[in-house]
Amino acid sequence: MTKYKEVFSDMLECNKDAFLSFKKLHKLYEESPKEYQLEFNREGEKLLRIIRRYENILCGKSESGKYGKFSTSLSDKFWSEIRVHFPKIDSVGTL
């Protein structure tokens, strides 16, 4: 398993309740964005903090080393994996 998928799996496993709750809300938001926007933003911000923490775990060490140029690509792959599961994650914080 690739490193970004491993970190992604660890993130889901360690924060299972938060991600399951958000997955339900995400589905409701897809069906009715206007109705669930505020709740989606509030819960999404919490989830984004978790995601960024794991992104830092994944990329933090490589940014300062000789592999810094690969850090952006690694981050992009990590976020692509997140978007597979939560396609509307980029809508967090929008009105």
C-alpha positions in Angstrom: 0.0 0.0 0.0 1.3 3.5 -0.9 2.2 5.9 1.9 -0.6 8.3 1.2 -3.2 5.6 1.2 -1.8 4.2 4.4 -2.0 7.6 6.1 -5.6 8.0 4.6 -6.6 4.6 6.1 -5.1 5.5 9.4 -6.9 8.8 9.4 -10.2 7.1 8.8 -9.6 4.5 11.4 -8.5 6.8 14.1 -11.4 9.2 13.5 -14.1 6.7 12.5 -17.0 8.5 14.3 -16.2 11.9 12.8 -15.9 10.5 9.3 -19.0 8.4 9.5 -21.0 11.3 10.8 -19.7 13.6 8.1 -20.4 10.9 5.4 -24.1 11.0 6.4 -24.1 14.8 6.4 -22.2 14.8 3.0 -25.0 12.7 1.5 -27.7 15.0 2.8 -25.7 18.0 1.5 -25.5 16.5 -2.0 -29.2 16.1 -2.1 -30.1 19.5 -0.7 -27.1 21.9 -0.5 -29.0 25.0 0.6 -30.7 23.3 3.5 -27.6 21.7 4.9 -24.9 24.3 4.0 -24.4 25.8 7.5 -24.2 22.4 9.2 -22.0 21.1 6.4 -19.6 24.0 6.9 -19.5 23.6 10.7 -18.8 19.9 10.6 -16.6 20.2 7.6 -14.3 22.6 9.3 -13.8 20.1 12.1 -13.0 17.4 9.5 -10.7 19.7 7.6 -8.6 20.2 10.7 -8.2 16.4 11.0 -7.4 16.1 7.3 -4.8 18.8 7.5 -3.2 17.2 10.6 -2.8 14.0 8.7 -1.6 15.8 5.6 1.2 17.3 7.7 2.0 13.9 9.0 2.3 12.6 5.5 4.2 15.6 3.9 5.9 17.3 6.9 9.1 15.5 6.8 9.6 15.5 3.1 9.0 19.2 2.7 12.2 20.1 4.5 14.4 17.3 3.1 15.8 16.7 -0.3 12.5 15.3 -1.4 10.6 18.6 -1.0 9.7 18.8 -4.6 7.7 15.5 -4.2 5.7 16.8 -1.3 3.2 18.7 -3.4 2.5 15.6 -5.6 2.1 13.5 -2.4 -0.4 16.0 -1.0 -2.3 16.1 -4.3 -2.6 12.3 -4.2 -3.8 12.4 -0.6 -6.5 15.0 -1.4 -7.5 13.1 -4.5 -8.2 10.1 -2.3 -10.2 12.3 0.1 -12.3 13.6 -2.9 -13.1 10.1 -4.0 -14.9 9.5 -0.7 -16.1 13.1 -0.2 -16.5 14.8 -3.6 -18.1 18.0 -2.0 -15.3 18.5 0.6 -14.1 21.6 -1.4 -17.5 23.2 -0.7 -16.9 23.5 3.0 -16.9 27.1 3.9 -18.8 28.3 0.8 -22.1 30.0 1.0 
